Amino acid sequence: QAQLVESGGGLAQPGGSLRLSCRAPRMITSTFNPRAMGWFRQAPGKQREWVASISSGGQTNYVDSVTGRFTISRDNSRKMVYLQMNSLKPEDTAVYYCNAVDWSNKQPLLSWGQGTQVTVSS
């Protein structure tokens, strides 16, 4: 069983919305809750990049290109992390991954899941 399982991707039109979900089936609650969690994405031909983080206490941080459009949230009781994506742009097209993240340097801490494909196109 994978450590992290992403879902919710799909095809959206420019200006549209998608909500991504990430669950951590192999993490027990006492391990999940203290961890900062984040979303990353990898567009075709590009390196994977950090998109957003949320601390255990709910503090959030975003890459400039998604600030004001994306919202990261978490549900500790369900070991879930979400990414609400609004006002989508074609340049948001990528495979999106979640991971535990080092809050200070935004580096991922666990092995990657399979990701979920987001395609923004008219």
FENBEL-V353685 format. One record per residue. N is the residue number from 1. BURIAL is I if it has 9 or more other ideal C-beta (glycine too) atoms within 8 Angstrom, else O. D_FIRST is the distance of its C-alpha to the first C-alpha in whole Angstrom. Layout:
# FENBEL-V353685
n=N burial=BURIAL d_first=D_FIRST
n=N burial=BURIAL d_first=D_FIRST
This chain:
# FENBEL-V353685
n=1 burial=O d_first=0
n=2 burial=O d_first=4
n=3 burial=I d_first=7
n=4 burial=I d_first=9
n=5 burial=I d_first=9
n=6 burial=I d_first=13
n=7 burial=I d_first=15
n=8 burial=I d_first=19
n=9 burial=I d_first=20
n=10 burial=O d_first=23
n=11 burial=O d_first=27
n=12 burial=I d_first=29
n=13 burial=O d_first=33
n=14 burial=I d_first=34
n=15 burial=O d_first=35
n=16 burial=O d_first=32
n=17 burial=I d_first=29
n=18 burial=I d_first=26
n=19 burial=I d_first=23
n=20 burial=I d_first=20
n=21 burial=I d_first=17
n=22 burial=I d_first=14
n=23 burial=I d_first=12
n=24 burial=I d_first=10
n=25 burial=I d_first=8
n=26 burial=O d_first=7
n=27 burial=I d_first=11
n=28 burial=O d_first=14
n=29 burial=I d_first=17
n=30 burial=O d_first=19
n=31 burial=O d_first=17
n=32 burial=I d_first=16
n=33 burial=O d_first=20
n=34 burial=O d_first=22
n=35 burial=I d_first=20
n=36 burial=I d_first=21
n=37 burial=I d_first=19
n=38 burial=I d_first=20
n=39 burial=I d_first=20
n=40 burial=I d_first=21
n=41 burial=I d_first=22
n=42 burial=I d_first=23
n=43 burial=O d_first=26
n=44 burial=O d_first=27
n=45 burial=O d_first=29
n=46 burial=O d_first=28
n=47 burial=O d_first=26
n=48 burial=O d_first=23
n=49 burial=I d_first=25
n=50 burial=I d_first=24
n=51 burial=I d_first=25
n=52 burial=I d_first=25
n=53 burial=I d_first=24
n=54 burial=I d_first=24
n=55 burial=I d_first=25
n=56 burial=O d_first=24
n=57 burial=O d_first=27
n=58 burial=O d_first=27
n=59 burial=O d_first=29
n=60 burial=I d_first=28
n=61 burial=O d_first=29
n=62 burial=I d_first=29
n=63 burial=I d_first=30
n=64 burial=O d_first=34
n=65 burial=O d_first=33
n=66 burial=I d_first=31
n=67 burial=O d_first=33
n=68 burial=O d_first=34
n=69 burial=O d_first=32
n=70 burial=I d_first=29
n=71 burial=O d_first=28
n=72 burial=I d_first=24
n=73 burial=O d_first=24
n=74 burial=I d_first=21
n=75 burial=O d_first=21
n=76 burial=I d_first=20
n=77 burial=O d_first=20
n=78 burial=O d_first=17
n=79 burial=I d_first=15
n=80 burial=I d_first=16
n=81 burial=I d_first=18
n=82 burial=I d_first=20
n=83 burial=I d_first=22
n=84 burial=I d_first=25
n=85 burial=I d_first=27
n=86 burial=O d_first=31
n=87 burial=O d_first=34
n=88 burial=I d_first=31
n=89 burial=O d_first=33
n=90 burial=O d_first=32
n=91 burial=O d_first=32
n=92 burial=I d_first=28
n=93 burial=I d_first=27
n=94 burial=I d_first=24
n=95 burial=I d_first=20
n=96 burial=I d_first=19
n=97 burial=I d_first=16
n=98 burial=I d_first=16
n=99 burial=I d_first=15
n=100 burial=I d_first=17
n=101 burial=I d_first=20
n=102 burial=O d_first=23
n=103 burial=O d_first=26
n=104 burial=O d_first=29
n=105 burial=O d_first=28
n=106 burial=I d_first=25
n=107 burial=O d_first=23
n=108 burial=I d_first=19
n=109 burial=O d_first=18
n=110 burial=O d_first=14
n=111 burial=O d_first=12
n=112 burial=I d_first=12
n=113 burial=I d_first=10
n=114 burial=O d_first=12
n=115 burial=I d_first=14
n=116 burial=I d_first=17
n=117 burial=I d_first=20
n=118 burial=I d_first=23
n=119 burial=I d_first=26
n=120 burial=I d_first=30
n=121 burial=O d_first=33
n=122 burial=O d_first=36
